[in-house]
Amino acid sequence: MIVLYAKNNGMIFKDPFLNYKVKKEEVDRGYLTTDELDRIASKVIPIPRLDHVRDMFLFACFTGLAYIDVANLMESDIKEAFDGSKWIMTHRQKTGVAVNVPLLDYPLAIIEKYKGQCTDGHVLPVISNQRTNSYLKELATVCGIDKNITFHLARHTFATTVTLANGMAIETVSKMLGHTNIKTTQIYARITNEKIRADMLRLASALPEIGNMTAEEIDEATKKANSKKSKPSHPDLL
C-alpha cells in the first residue's frame, strides 16, 4: 500500500518490489493427541493455580475459543439454542466474526465449577496470558508431555483432535472457529494418523471379501460398479 501510494503520487517511478515474490513457508502447528488430552484431563493436580489453568485450557480445547475470547466470554454469550442445548454465541475479538459453538458436557462442567466466581458477568476467571502460558509449561511437565504447550495450542487441538479426527466436516469446524476462509482452517487442522487408520478400517469392513478375490473378479466388480454409476437415477431420465 505504501509503495503504491508513493508511485501514484510521483515519489517513485516504478515498484522496487515488482519482481519480488513472497514465498510462503509451511508452519508445523502443534496439537495434543487424544492420549495427551486425556492425560491432562485425568491427572490429579493438588496445586490450585495449575488446576485452574488446566480447566481454562481444556475449556478452549473443547470449544475452539482463543485466549482473548475465553477471557471476554460473558454469561449473556451462553444461550439456549433451538434444540434446548447450551451454545456459545459470541463474536471473535480478533476479527469480529460471529462464532456459534455447541457446548459439550466437559466445558459445561467447567462453567458450572466456576459459577459465581466472577462478579462482573464474565463466565470464567481467566488470569493473564503470560502467567497462563507459564503455568501451562509446568502443567506439561507434571503430566509428562514433552511439548511446548501454550494456550493457543488448545485451538489447534480443537480443530485437529477433537473435531476433524472424529469425522466432523471441515466446513463445520471452520464455522465454529470463526474463520471467513476455509483455507485458514486447513492451516490449523490436519488429518491425524488415527483418523487415517479409522478410515481404512471402515474401508476394510465395507470390503470384507476383497482379500479373497482374484484379479479377474476384482476387475469384474469394478466394471459393474462403474456401470451402475453411469446410469441416471431419476426415472424421468431413463
C-alpha positions as CSV (number, residue, x, y, z in Angstrom):
1,M,0.0,0.0,0.0
2,I,2.8,2.4,0.9
3,V,4.7,1.6,-2.4
4,L,1.5,2.2,-4.4
5,Y,0.9,5.4,-2.6
6,A,4.4,6.6,-3.4
7,K,4.2,5.6,-7.0
8,N,0.7,7.2,-7.6
9,N,2.0,10.5,-6.1
10,G,5.2,10.6,-8.1
11,M,7.6,9.9,-5.3
12,I,8.9,6.9,-7.1
13,F,8.6,5.9,-10.8
14,K,8.5,2.1,-10.5
15,D,7.7,-0.6,-8.0
16,P,11.0,-1.7,-6.4
17,F,9.3,-5.0,-5.4
18,L,7.9,-5.7,-8.9
19,N,10.0,-8.9,-9.4
20,Y,10.0,-10.0,-5.7
21,K,7.8,-13.0,-4.9
22,V,6.9,-13.8,-1.3
23,K,7.5,-17.5,-0.5
24,K,5.1,-19.0,2.0
25,E,6.7,-21.4,4.4
26,E,4.6,-24.2,5.8
27,V,4.5,-23.9,9.6
28,D,4.2,-27.0,11.7
29,R,1.4,-26.1,14.1
30,G,1.4,-28.4,17.1
31,Y,-1.6,-30.0,18.8
32,L,-2.3,-32.5,21.5
33,T,-3.2,-36.1,20.7
34,T,-6.2,-37.9,22.3
35,D,-3.9,-39.6,24.7
36,E,-2.2,-36.3,25.8
37,L,-5.6,-34.6,26.1
38,D,-6.8,-37.4,28.3
39,R,-3.6,-37.3,30.4
40,I,-4.2,-33.6,31.2
41,A,-7.9,-34.1,31.9
42,S,-7.5,-37.1,34.2
43,K,-4.4,-36.0,36.1
44,V,-5.0,-35.3,39.8
45,I,-3.4,-31.9,40.4
46,P,-3.2,-30.7,44.0
47,I,-1.7,-27.3,43.1
48,P,-4.7,-24.8,42.8
49,R,-3.1,-22.5,40.2
50,L,-2.2,-25.4,37.9
51,D,-5.7,-26.9,38.3
52,H,-7.3,-23.6,37.4
53,V,-5.1,-23.1,34.3
54,R,-5.8,-26.7,33.3
55,D,-9.5,-26.0,33.4
56,M,-9.2,-22.9,31.3
57,F,-7.0,-24.7,28.7
58,L,-9.3,-27.7,28.4
59,F,-12.3,-25.3,28.0
60,A,-10.6,-23.9,25.0
61,C,-9.7,-27.4,23.7
62,F,-13.4,-28.3,23.6
63,T,-14.7,-25.0,22.3
64,G,-12.0,-23.8,20.0
65,L,-12.0,-20.3,21.5
66,A,-8.8,-18.2,21.6
67,Y,-7.5,-16.9,24.9
68,I,-9.0,-13.4,24.5
69,D,-12.4,-14.9,23.6
70,V,-12.4,-17.1,26.7
71,A,-11.3,-14.2,28.8
72,N,-14.1,-12.0,27.4
73,L,-16.8,-14.6,27.5
74,M,-19.9,-13.2,29.2
75,E,-22.8,-15.0,30.8
76,S,-25.0,-13.4,28.1
77,D,-23.0,-15.2,25.5
78,I,-24.2,-18.6,26.7
79,K,-27.6,-19.1,25.1
80,E,-30.2,-21.9,24.7
81,A,-30.4,-23.0,21.1
82,F,-33.3,-24.3,19.1
83,D,-32.8,-27.8,20.4
84,G,-32.7,-26.8,24.1
85,S,-28.9,-27.3,24.4
86,K,-26.5,-24.6,25.5
87,W,-24.4,-22.8,22.9
88,I,-21.7,-20.1,23.0
89,M,-22.9,-17.4,20.7
90,T,-20.4,-14.6,20.5
91,H,-18.0,-12.7,18.2
92,R,-14.3,-13.2,17.9
93,Q,-12.3,-10.3,19.4
94,K,-9.7,-10.6,16.6
95,T,-12.0,-10.3,13.6
96,G,-15.5,-9.6,14.8
97,V,-16.8,-12.7,13.1
98,A,-19.7,-14.5,14.7
99,V,-18.9,-17.7,16.5
100,N,-21.6,-20.3,17.4
101,V,-20.3,-23.4,19.3
102,P,-22.5,-26.1,21.0
103,L,-21.2,-26.8,24.5
104,L,-20.2,-30.3,25.2
105,D,-20.5,-31.8,28.7
106,Y,-16.9,-31.1,29.6
107,P,-16.9,-27.4,29.1
108,L,-20.4,-27.2,30.7
109,A,-18.9,-28.9,33.8
110,I,-16.1,-26.3,33.9
111,I,-18.6,-23.4,33.6
112,E,-20.6,-24.9,36.5
113,K,-17.4,-25.4,38.6
114,Y,-16.5,-21.7,38.4
115,K,-20.1,-20.4,38.5
116,G,-20.4,-17.4,40.8
117,Q,-16.6,-16.7,41.0
118,C,-16.9,-13.7,38.6
119,T,-19.0,-10.8,39.8
120,D,-18.7,-8.7,36.6
121,G,-20.7,-11.0,34.3
122,H,-17.8,-13.0,32.9
123,V,-18.1,-16.8,32.7
124,L,-14.6,-17.8,33.7
125,P,-11.9,-16.3,36.0
126,V,-9.1,-16.1,33.5
127,I,-5.6,-14.9,34.5
128,S,-3.1,-13.0,32.3
129,N,-2.0,-14.7,29.1
130,Q,1.7,-14.6,30.2
131,R,1.1,-16.3,33.5
132,T,-1.3,-18.8,31.9
133,N,1.4,-19.9,29.4
134,S,4.0,-20.1,32.1
135,Y,1.8,-22.3,34.2
136,L,0.9,-24.5,31.2
137,K,4.6,-25.3,30.8
138,E,4.6,-26.6,34.4
139,L,1.4,-28.5,33.6
140,A,3.0,-30.2,30.7
141,T,5.9,-31.3,32.9
142,V,3.5,-32.6,35.6
143,C,1.6,-34.6,33.0
144,G,4.7,-36.0,31.3
145,I,4.0,-34.2,28.0
146,D,7.1,-33.2,26.1
147,K,5.6,-30.4,24.1
148,N,5.7,-26.6,24.3
149,I,2.1,-26.1,25.4
150,T,0.7,-22.7,25.0
151,F,-3.0,-21.6,25.3
152,H,-3.2,-21.2,21.5
153,L,-2.4,-24.9,21.2
154,A,-5.9,-25.6,22.6
155,R,-7.3,-24.0,19.4
156,H,-5.2,-26.3,17.2
157,T,-6.2,-29.3,19.3
158,F,-9.9,-28.4,18.9
159,A,-9.5,-28.2,15.2
160,T,-7.5,-31.4,14.8
161,T,-8.0,-33.9,17.6
162,V,-11.5,-33.0,18.9
163,T,-13.3,-32.3,15.7
164,L,-11.6,-33.3,12.4
165,A,-10.1,-36.6,13.8
166,N,-13.6,-37.6,14.8
167,G,-15.1,-37.1,11.4
168,M,-16.5,-33.6,11.6
169,A,-16.7,-31.8,8.3
170,I,-14.1,-29.1,7.8
171,E,-16.8,-26.6,6.8
172,T,-18.4,-27.1,10.2
173,V,-15.1,-26.7,12.0
174,S,-14.3,-23.6,10.0
175,K,-17.6,-22.1,11.1
176,M,-17.1,-22.8,14.8
177,L,-13.6,-21.4,14.7
178,G,-15.0,-18.2,13.2
179,H,-12.9,-18.4,10.0
180,T,-14.1,-16.5,6.9
181,N,-11.9,-18.6,4.6
182,I,-11.7,-22.3,4.8
183,K,-8.1,-22.2,3.8
184,T,-7.4,-20.7,7.2
185,T,-8.9,-23.7,8.8
186,Q,-6.7,-26.0,6.7
187,I,-3.7,-24.3,8.3
188,Y,-4.9,-25.1,11.8
189,A,-6.2,-28.6,11.1
190,R,-4.6,-31.7,9.9
191,I,-5.6,-35.3,9.3
192,T,-4.1,-37.4,12.1
193,N,-2.7,-41.0,11.7
194,E,-5.6,-42.1,14.0
195,K,-8.1,-40.7,11.5
196,I,-6.4,-42.4,8.5
197,R,-6.4,-45.7,10.4
198,A,-10.1,-45.4,11.3
199,D,-11.0,-44.6,7.7
200,M,-9.0,-47.6,6.4
201,L,-10.7,-49.8,9.0
202,R,-14.1,-48.6,7.7
203,L,-13.0,-49.3,4.2
204,A,-11.8,-52.8,5.1
205,S,-15.2,-53.6,6.8
206,A,-17.0,-52.4,3.8
207,L,-15.0,-54.7,1.5
208,P,-14.5,-57.8,3.7
209,E,-14.4,-60.2,0.8
210,I,-11.9,-58.3,-1.4
211,G,-8.9,-60.0,0.1
212,N,-10.1,-63.4,-1.3
213,M,-11.0,-62.2,-4.8
214,T,-8.9,-62.9,-7.8
215,A,-7.7,-60.1,-10.1
216,E,-10.4,-61.1,-12.7
217,E,-13.1,-60.9,-10.0
218,I,-12.0,-57.5,-8.8
219,D,-11.9,-56.3,-12.4
220,E,-15.5,-57.6,-13.0
221,A,-16.7,-56.0,-9.7
222,T,-15.2,-52.7,-10.7
223,K,-16.9,-52.8,-14.1
224,K,-20.3,-53.5,-12.5
225,A,-19.8,-50.6,-10.1
226,N,-18.9,-48.2,-12.8
227,S,-21.8,-49.4,-14.9
228,K,-24.3,-48.6,-12.0
229,K,-22.8,-45.1,-11.6
230,S,-23.2,-44.3,-15.3
231,K,-27.0,-44.9,-15.2
232,P,-29.2,-41.9,-14.3
233,S,-31.0,-42.4,-11.0
234,H,-34.0,-40.1,-11.8
235,P,-36.9,-42.1,-13.5
236,D,-37.6,-39.3,-15.9
237,L,-34.1,-39.6,-17.4
238,L,-34.4,-43.4,-18.0
